[in-house]
Amino acid sequence: MDPQACFQRILEACTEKDWKEAFYAMNDLYEWLLMGGFPPKIPPRTYISVGIGGATVYSILSKPQGKGAVFEVYRFSYSSRRYELYKTFHLDGEEQQ
């Protein structure tokens, strides 16, 4: 997979307000990163958060300087009745859980 093309797919889907496609593209990127794939380059000042009524929300955030972008996965906790951080990928290649 080309993660940069996937990121472009996310941006285009958000521009077109096609939240289902944006969610699926975020899920594809998540699975790619989970398998150890290299991350896309994220422009400075990017913030995207997508969830389509399910138990998972994906979020991409980059700092103004363009360094320190993260891809976060939130899962809904039925016990606390809120979304909680599940996994964070630092898009410089580091992964945290």
N, CA, C and O atoms as CSV, one atom per row, in Angstrom:
chain,resi,resn,atom,element,x,y,z
A,1,MET,N,N,0.839,-1.181,0.000
A,1,MET,CA,C,0.000,0.000,0.000
A,1,MET,C,C,0.884,1.243,0.000
A,1,MET,O,O,1.981,1.243,0.558
A,2,ASP,N,N,0.398,2.275,-0.620
A,2,ASP,CA,C,1.077,3.567,-0.617
A,2,ASP,C,C,0.398,4.438,0.445
A,2,ASP,O,O,-0.708,4.927,0.216
A,3,PRO,N,N,1.046,4.642,1.612
A,3,PRO,CA,C,0.385,5.396,2.674
A,3,PRO,C,C,0.120,6.850,2.303
A,3,PRO,O,O,-0.819,7.456,2.816
A,4,GLN,N,N,0.939,7.416,1.414
A,4,GLN,CA,C,0.706,8.800,0.994
A,4,GLN,C,C,-0.566,8.891,0.154
A,4,GLN,O,O,-1.341,9.837,0.293
A,5,ALA,N,N,-0.775,7.904,-0.717
A,5,ALA,CA,C,-2.010,7.859,-1.514
A,5,ALA,C,C,-3.215,7.636,-0.602
A,5,ALA,O,O,-4.287,8.191,-0.844
A,6,CYS,N,N,-3.047,6.835,0.434
A,6,CYS,CA,C,-4.129,6.603,1.389
A,6,CYS,C,C,-4.464,7.891,2.136
A,6,CYS,O,O,-5.636,8.200,2.350
A,7,PHE,N,N,-3.427,8.649,2.538
A,7,PHE,CA,C,-3.663,9.921,3.212
A,7,PHE,C,C,-4.391,10.891,2.276
A,7,PHE,O,O,-5.276,11.626,2.714
A,8,GLN,N,N,-4.028,10.895,1.009
A,8,GLN,CA,C,-4.719,11.733,0.027
A,8,GLN,C,C,-6.184,11.315,-0.105
A,8,GLN,O,O,-7.071,12.157,-0.245
A,9,ARG,N,N,-6.421,10.012,-0.057
A,9,ARG,CA,C,-7.793,9.481,-0.096
A,9,ARG,C,C,-8.592,9.996,1.100
A,9,ARG,O,O,-9.767,10.337,0.963
A,10,ILE,N,N,-7.957,10.052,2.276
A,10,ILE,CA,C,-8.610,10.578,3.477
A,10,ILE,C,C,-8.981,12.041,3.269
A,10,ILE,O,O,-10.107,12.451,3.548
A,11,LEU,N,N,-8.018,12.827,2.775
A,11,LEU,CA,C,-8.272,14.256,2.557
A,11,LEU,C,C,-9.396,14.483,1.557
A,11,LEU,O,O,-10.272,15.319,1.782
A,12,GLU,N,N,-9.374,13.741,0.450
A,12,GLU,CA,C,-10.414,13.910,-0.575
A,12,GLU,C,C,-11.785,13.525,-0.029
A,12,GLU,O,O,-12.775,14.210,-0.290
A,13,ALA,N,N,-11.843,12.437,0.724
A,13,ALA,CA,C,-13.125,12.011,1.286
A,13,ALA,C,C,-13.661,13.053,2.263
A,13,ALA,O,O,-14.862,13.322,2.286
A,14,CYS,N,N,-12.779,13.640,3.068
A,14,CYS,CA,C,-13.212,14.687,4.006
A,14,CYS,C,C,-13.681,15.932,3.263
A,14,CYS,O,O,-14.672,16.553,3.648
A,15,THR,N,N,-12.971,16.293,2.203
A,15,THR,CA,C,-13.366,17.451,1.397
A,15,THR,C,C,-14.753,17.245,0.804
A,15,THR,O,O,-15.550,18.181,0.733
A,16,GLU,N,N,-15.042,16.008,0.375
A,16,GLU,CA,C,-16.338,15.689,-0.221
A,16,GLU,C,C,-17.400,15.335,0.828
A,16,GLU,O,O,-18.542,15.022,0.491
A,17,LYS,N,N,-17.002,15.390,2.101
A,17,LYS,CA,C,-17.886,15.020,3.215
A,17,LYS,C,C,-18.419,13.603,3.083
A,17,LYS,O,O,-19.556,13.310,3.453
A,18,ASP,N,N,-17.573,12.730,2.549
A,18,ASP,CA,C,-17.887,11.307,2.450
A,18,ASP,C,C,-17.247,10.630,3.657
A,18,ASP,O,O,-16.162,10.057,3.555
A,19,TRP,N,N,-17.930,10.701,4.806
A,19,TRP,CA,C,-17.353,10.250,6.065
A,19,TRP,C,C,-17.123,8.748,6.098
A,19,TRP,O,O,-16.203,8.268,6.759
A,20,LYS,N,N,-17.954,8.017,5.390
A,20,LYS,CA,C,-17.779,6.563,5.342
A,20,LYS,C,C,-16.465,6.212,4.647
A,20,LYS,O,O,-15.704,5.384,5.146
A,21,GLU,N,N,-16.196,6.827,3.515
A,21,GLU,CA,C,-14.948,6.594,2.786
A,21,GLU,C,C,-13.746,7.068,3.598
A,21,GLU,O,O,-12.707,6.408,3.617
A,22,ALA,N,N,-13.888,8.217,4.271
A,22,ALA,CA,C,-12.795,8.720,5.107
A,22,ALA,C,C,-12.485,7.731,6.230
A,22,ALA,O,O,-11.321,7.478,6.539
A,23,PHE,N,N,-13.528,7.178,6.834
A,23,PHE,CA,C,-13.343,6.200,7.903
A,23,PHE,C,C,-12.640,4.953,7.379
A,23,PHE,O,O,-11.711,4.451,8.012
A,24,TYR,N,N,-13.077,4.452,6.228
A,24,TYR,CA,C,-12.454,3.252,5.658
A,24,TYR,C,C,-10.993,3.508,5.294
A,24,TYR,O,O,-10.143,2.637,5.480
A,25,ALA,N,N,-10.702,4.693,4.778
A,25,ALA,CA,C,-9.313,5.030,4.440
A,25,ALA,C,C,-8.469,5.119,5.706
A,25,ALA,O,O,-7.327,4.660,5.721
A,26,MET,N,N,-9.024,5.712,6.777
A,26,MET,CA,C,-8.307,5.771,8.053
A,26,MET,C,C,-8.065,4.364,8.583
A,26,MET,O,O,-6.996,4.074,9.120
A,27,ASN,N,N,-9.051,3.495,8.435
A,27,ASN,CA,C,-8.892,2.114,8.876
A,27,ASN,C,C,-7.800,1.415,8.078
A,27,ASN,O,O,-7.008,0.662,8.644
A,28,ASP,N,N,-7.746,1.654,6.777
A,28,ASP,CA,C,-6.682,1.075,5.947
A,28,ASP,C,C,-5.307,1.555,6.416
A,28,ASP,O,O,-4.367,0.765,6.507
A,29,LEU,N,N,-5.195,2.844,6.711
A,29,LEU,CA,C,-3.924,3.387,7.192
A,29,LEU,C,C,-3.561,2.783,8.548
A,29,LEU,O,O,-2.400,2.460,8.796
A,30,TYR,N,N,-4.547,2.634,9.418
A,30,TYR,CA,C,-4.313,2.020,10.727
A,30,TYR,C,C,-3.758,0.603,10.569
A,30,TYR,O,O,-2.763,0.251,11.202
A,31,GLU,N,N,-4.396,-0.202,9.731
A,31,GLU,CA,C,-3.938,-1.578,9.533
A,31,GLU,C,C,-2.534,-1.613,8.938
A,31,GLU,O,O,-1.731,-2.475,9.296
A,32,TRP,N,N,-2.232,-0.689,8.036
A,32,TRP,CA,C,-0.907,-0.588,7.434
A,32,TRP,C,C,0.150,-0.290,8.501
A,32,TRP,O,O,1.191,-0.945,8.555
A,33,LEU,N,N,-0.126,0.698,9.342
A,33,LEU,CA,C,0.816,1.063,10.400
A,33,LEU,C,C,0.963,-0.056,11.430
A,33,LEU,O,O,2.055,-0.288,11.949
A,34,LEU,N,N,-0.130,-0.741,11.720
A,34,LEU,CA,C,-0.114,-1.842,12.672
A,34,LEU,C,C,0.797,-2.975,12.196
A,34,LEU,O,O,1.426,-3.655,13.007
A,35,MET,N,N,0.865,-3.171,10.891
A,35,MET,CA,C,1.723,-4.223,10.317
A,35,MET,C,C,3.173,-3.765,10.176
A,35,MET,O,O,4.011,-4.511,9.669
A,36,GLY,N,N,3.474,-2.540,10.623
A,36,GLY,CA,C,4.848,-2.059,10.562
A,36,GLY,C,C,5.172,-1.257,9.320
A,36,GLY,O,O,6.341,-0.972,9.060
A,37,GLY,N,N,4.154,-0.883,8.540
A,37,GLY,CA,C,4.368,-0.085,7.340
A,37,GLY,C,C,4.831,1.326,7.681
A,37,GLY,O,O,4.588,1.825,8.780
A,38,PHE,N,N,5.496,1.957,6.727
A,38,PHE,CA,C,5.986,3.318,6.954
A,38,PHE,C,C,4.831,4.314,6.862
A,38,PHE,O,O,3.871,4.099,6.122
A,39,PRO,N,N,4.937,5.412,7.624
A,39,PRO,CA,C,3.840,6.384,7.681
A,39,PRO,C,C,3.865,7.370,6.513
A,39,PRO,O,O,4.892,7.541,5.856
A,40,PRO,N,N,2.723,8.015,6.262
A,40,PRO,CA,C,2.700,9.086,5.262
A,40,PRO,C,C,3.306,10.352,5.843
A,40,PRO,O,O,3.444,10.481,7.060
A,41,LYS,N,N,3.665,11.277,4.980
A,41,LYS,CA,C,4.110,12.601,5.423
A,41,LYS,C,C,2.857,13.453,5.624
A,41,LYS,O,O,2.024,13.575,4.727
A,42,ILE,N,N,2.743,14.031,6.800
A,42,ILE,CA,C,1.565,14.824,7.155
A,42,ILE,C,C,1.946,16.295,7.159
A,42,ILE,O,O,2.896,16.679,7.841
A,43,PRO,N,N,1.220,17.137,6.405
A,43,PRO,CA,C,1.526,18.574,6.393
A,43,PRO,C,C,1.322,19.204,7.772
A,43,PRO,O,O,0.526,18.707,8.570
A,44,PRO,N,N,2.039,20.298,8.054
A,44,PRO,CA,C,1.843,21.005,9.327
A,44,PRO,C,C,0.395,21.468,9.485
A,44,PRO,O,O,-0.306,21.719,8.505
A,45,ARG,N,N,-0.027,21.573,10.724
A,45,ARG,CA,C,-1.364,22.066,11.081
A,45,ARG,C,C,-2.500,21.230,10.484
A,45,ARG,O,O,-3.495,21.774,10.005
A,46,THR,N,N,-2.344,19.941,10.517
A,46,THR,CA,C,-3.385,19.033,10.027
A,46,THR,C,C,-4.123,18.446,11.218
A,46,THR,O,O,-3.503,17.974,12.171
A,47,TYR,N,N,-5.449,18.476,11.161
A,47,TYR,CA,C,-6.246,17.784,12.165
A,47,TYR,C,C,-7.436,17.155,11.467
A,47,TYR,O,O,-8.240,17.840,10.835
A,48,ILE,N,N,-7.535,15.844,11.589
A,48,ILE,CA,C,-8.648,15.096,11.004
A,48,ILE,C,C,-9.109,14.101,12.057
A,48,ILE,O,O,-8.286,13.402,12.647
A,49,SER,N,N,-10.394,14.028,12.298
A,49,SER,CA,C,-10.957,13.051,13.216
A,49,SER,C,C,-12.214,12.478,12.571
A,49,SER,O,O,-13.113,13.220,12.174
A,50,VAL,N,N,-12.268,11.155,12.471
A,50,VAL,CA,C,-13.387,10.523,11.776
A,50,VAL,C,C,-13.887,9.319,12.559
A,50,VAL,O,O,-13.105,8.462,12.968
A,51,GLY,N,N,-15.187,9.266,12.760
A,51,GLY,CA,C,-15.878,8.111,13.334
A,51,GLY,C,C,-17.267,8.098,12.730
A,51,GLY,O,O,-17.857,9.160,12.527
A,52,ILE,N,N,-17.800,6.931,12.438
A,52,ILE,CA,C,-19.118,6.898,11.788
A,52,ILE,C,C,-20.134,6.114,12.617
A,52,ILE,O,O,-20.783,5.189,12.128
A,53,GLY,N,N,-20.252,6.507,13.878
A,53,GLY,CA,C,-21.281,5.911,14.726
A,53,GLY,C,C,-20.916,4.545,15.267
A,53,GLY,O,O,-21.783,3.823,15.760
A,54,GLY,N,N,-19.656,4.179,15.185
A,54,GLY,CA,C,-19.246,2.883,15.707
A,54,GLY,C,C,-18.442,3.018,16.981
A,54,GLY,O,O,-18.506,4.030,17.679
A,55,ALA,N,N,-17.697,1.991,17.262
A,55,ALA,CA,C,-16.924,1.953,18.496
A,55,ALA,C,C,-15.512,2.496,18.329
A,55,ALA,O,O,-14.744,2.512,19.291
A,56,THR,N,N,-15.153,2.941,17.127
A,56,THR,CA,C,-13.793,3.406,16.869
A,56,THR,C,C,-13.803,4.790,16.230
A,56,THR,O,O,-14.622,5.081,15.359
A,57,VAL,N,N,-12.881,5.637,16.679
A,57,VAL,CA,C,-12.658,6.946,16.068
A,57,VAL,C,C,-11.173,7.050,15.755
A,57,VAL,O,O,-10.330,6.723,16.591
A,58,TYR,N,N,-10.855,7.510,14.543
A,58,TYR,CA,C,-9.473,7.705,14.131
A,58,TYR,C,C,-9.184,9.201,14.091
A,58,TYR,O,O,-10.050,10.001,13.737
A,59,SER,N,N,-7.957,9.570,14.459
A,59,SER,CA,C,-7.582,10.980,14.494
A,59,SER,C,C,-6.143,11.156,14.022
A,59,SER,O,O,-5.260,10.393,14.415
A,60,ILE,N,N,-5.904,12.165,13.174
A,60,ILE,CA,C,-4.560,12.526,12.736
A,60,ILE,C,C,-4.340,13.979,13.143
A,60,ILE,O,O,-5.181,14.837,12.875
A,61,LEU,N,N,-3.223,14.251,13.783
A,61,LEU,CA,C,-2.920,15.589,14.263
A,61,LEU,C,C,-1.439,15.868,14.046
A,61,LEU,O,O,-0.590,15.057,14.415
A,62,SER,N,N,-1.132,17.011,13.449
A,62,SER,CA,C,0.275,17.418,13.341
A,62,SER,C,C,0.433,18.805,13.935
A,62,SER,O,O,-0.478,19.633,13.882
A,63,LYS,N,N,1.605,19.040,14.500
A,63,LYS,CA,C,1.898,20.321,15.134
A,63,LYS,C,C,2.205,21.375,14.067
A,63,LYS,O,O,2.512,21.029,12.927
A,64,PRO,N,N,2.125,22.641,14.426
A,64,PRO,CA,C,2.378,23.718,13.457
A,64,PRO,C,C,3.741,23.630,12.766
A,64,PRO,O,O,3.864,24.010,11.602
A,65,GLN,N,N,4.755,23.138,13.462
A,65,GLN,CA,C,6.089,23.061,12.870
A,65,GLN,C,C,6.217,21.877,11.903
A,65,GLN,O,O,7.221,21.757,11.201
A,66,GLY,N,N,5.220,21.017,11.868
A,66,GLY,CA,C,5.260,19.868,10.975
A,66,GLY,C,C,6.007,18.687,11.551
A,66,GLY,O,O,6.142,17.663,10.881
A,67,LYS,N,N,6.499,18.799,12.780
A,67,LYS,CA,C,7.177,17.685,13.429
A,67,LYS,C,C,6.312,17.211,14.582
A,67,LYS,O,O,5.704,18.011,15.294
A,68,GLY,N,N,6.267,15.915,14.754
A,68,GLY,CA,C,5.495,15.378,15.861
A,68,GLY,C,C,4.070,15.010,15.501
A,68,GLY,O,O,3.201,15.032,16.372
A,69,ALA,N,N,3.797,14.671,14.247
A,69,ALA,CA,C,2.452,14.246,13.859
A,69,ALA,C,C,2.136,12.897,14.501
A,69,ALA,O,O,3.008,12.039,14.633
A,70,VAL,N,N,0.871,12.726,14.899
A,70,VAL,CA,C,0.439,11.464,15.487
A,70,VAL,C,C,-0.837,10.979,14.816
A,70,VAL,O,O,-1.648,11.765,14.327
A,71,PHE,N,N,-0.986,9.668,14.810
A,71,PHE,CA,C,-2.195,9.001,14.346
A,71,PHE,C,C,-2.727,8.265,15.568
A,71,PHE,O,O,-2.057,7.375,16.090
A,72,GLU,N,N,-3.917,8.621,16.029
A,72,GLU,CA,C,-4.470,8.030,17.241
A,72,GLU,C,C,-5.732,7.241,16.937
A,72,GLU,O,O,-6.515,7.595,16.056
A,73,VAL,N,N,-5.905,6.174,17.683
A,73,VAL,CA,C,-7.092,5.343,17.567
A,73,VAL,C,C,-7.786,5.357,18.924
A,73,VAL,O,O,-7.182,5.031,19.946
A,74,TYR,N,N,-9.052,5.736,18.922
A,74,TYR,CA,C,-9.858,5.751,20.132
A,74,TYR,C,C,-10.916,4.664,20.031
A,74,TYR,O,O,-11.521,4.477,18.976
A,75,ARG,N,N,-11.135,3.962,21.108
A,75,ARG,CA,C,-12.172,2.931,21.162
A,75,ARG,C,C,-13.184,3.330,22.229
A,75,ARG,O,O,-12.833,3.904,23.260
A,76,PHE,N,N,-14.433,3.015,21.962
A,76,PHE,CA,C,-15.488,3.337,22.921
A,76,PHE,C,C,-15.446,2.338,24.066
A,76,PHE,O,O,-15.437,1.127,23.847
A,77,SER,N,N,-15.420,2.858,25.292
A,77,SER,CA,C,-15.453,2.028,26.487
A,77,SER,C,C,-16.886,2.020,27.010
A,77,SER,O,O,-17.401,3.052,27.440
A,78,TYR,N,N,-17.515,0.872,26.974
A,78,TYR,CA,C,-18.893,0.795,27.434
A,78,TYR,C,C,-18.987,0.935,28.947
A,78,TYR,O,O,-20.025,1.344,29.467
A,79,SER,N,N,-17.915,0.599,29.658
A,79,SER,CA,C,-17.948,0.739,31.121
A,79,SER,C,C,-17.901,2.208,31.546
A,79,SER,O,O,-18.613,2.611,32.466
A,80,SER,N,N,-17.060,3.014,30.875
A,80,SER,CA,C,-16.990,4.437,31.230
A,80,SER,C,C,-17.888,5.298,30.340
A,80,SER,O,O,-18.065,6.490,30.592
A,81,ARG,N,N,-18.450,4.687,29.303
A,81,ARG,CA,C,-19.344,5.370,28.360
A,81,ARG,C,C,-18.686,6.568,27.682
A,81,ARG,O,O,-19.297,7.625,27.527
A,82,ARG,N,N,-17.424,6.383,27.279
A,82,ARG,CA,C,-16.726,7.436,26.545
A,82,ARG,C,C,-15.622,6.800,25.699
A,82,ARG,O,O,-15.263,5.636,25.882
A,83,TYR,N,N,-15.100,7.593,24.776
A,83,TYR,CA,C,-13.989,7.122,23.956
A,83,TYR,C,C,-12.694,7.269,24.739
A,83,TYR,O,O,-12.457,8.291,25.382
A,84,GLU,N,N,-11.855,6.233,24.678
A,84,GLU,CA,C,-10.573,6.257,25.347
A,84,GLU,C,C,-9.474,5.949,24.337
A,84,GLU,O,O,-9.666,5.171,23.402
A,85,LEU,N,N,-8.322,6.575,24.545
A,85,LEU,CA,C,-7.192,6.355,23.653
A,85,LEU,C,C,-6.788,4.886,23.682
A,85,LEU,O,O,-6.546,4.320,24.747
A,86,TYR,N,N,-6.720,4.276,22.497
A,86,TYR,CA,C,-6.394,2.857,22.375
A,86,TYR,C,C,-4.956,2.660,21.899
A,86,TYR,O,O,-4.225,1.840,22.455
A,87,LYS,N,N,-4.552,3.405,20.879
A,87,LYS,CA,C,-3.207,3.247,20.319
A,87,LYS,C,C,-2.781,4.559,19.671
A,87,LYS,O,O,-3.595,5.265,19.077
A,88,THR,N,N,-1.490,4.875,19.793
A,88,THR,CA,C,-0.922,6.069,19.171
A,88,THR,C,C,0.263,5.673,18.316
A,88,THR,O,O,1.148,4.946,18.767
A,89,PHE,N,N,0.282,6.151,17.082
A,89,PHE,CA,C,1.432,5.987,16.202
A,89,PHE,C,C,2.060,7.363,16.020
A,89,PHE,O,O,1.402,8.285,15.539
A,90,HIS,N,N,3.317,7.508,16.396
A,90,HIS,CA,C,4.041,8.740,16.106
A,90,HIS,C,C,4.519,8.604,14.669
A,90,HIS,O,O,5.246,7.664,14.348
A,91,LEU,N,N,4.128,9.513,13.813
A,91,LEU,CA,C,4.361,9.340,12.394
A,91,LEU,C,C,5.801,9.623,11.973
A,91,LEU,O,O,6.086,9.845,10.796
A,92,ASP,N,N,6.699,9.609,12.955
A,92,ASP,CA,C,8.126,9.589,12.630
A,92,ASP,C,C,8.638,8.161,12.738
A,92,ASP,O,O,9.842,7.917,12.675
A,93,GLY,N,N,7.690,7.195,12.903
A,93,GLY,CA,C,8.032,5.788,12.921
A,93,GLY,C,C,7.907,5.114,14.263
A,93,GLY,O,O,7.938,3.885,14.328
A,94,GLU,N,N,7.764,5.873,15.348
A,94,GLU,CA,C,7.650,5.303,16.685
A,94,GLU,C,C,6.207,4.912,16.952
A,94,GLU,O,O,5.290,5.576,16.469
A,95,GLU,N,N,5.991,3.857,17.706
A,95,GLU,CA,C,4.648,3.444,18.059
A,95,GLU,C,C,4.537,3.333,19.565
A,95,GLU,O,O,5.457,2.840,20.218
A,96,GLN,N,N,3.429,3.782,20.124
A,96,GLN,CA,C,3.170,3.637,21.547
A,96,GLN,C,C,1.800,3.026,21.720
A,96,GLN,O,O,0.917,3.185,20.877
A,97,GLN,N,N,1.634,2.322,22.830
A,97,GLN,CA,C,0.326,1.760,23.122
A,97,GLN,C,C,-0.249,2.359,24.359
A,97,GLN,O,O,-1.357,2.002,24.761
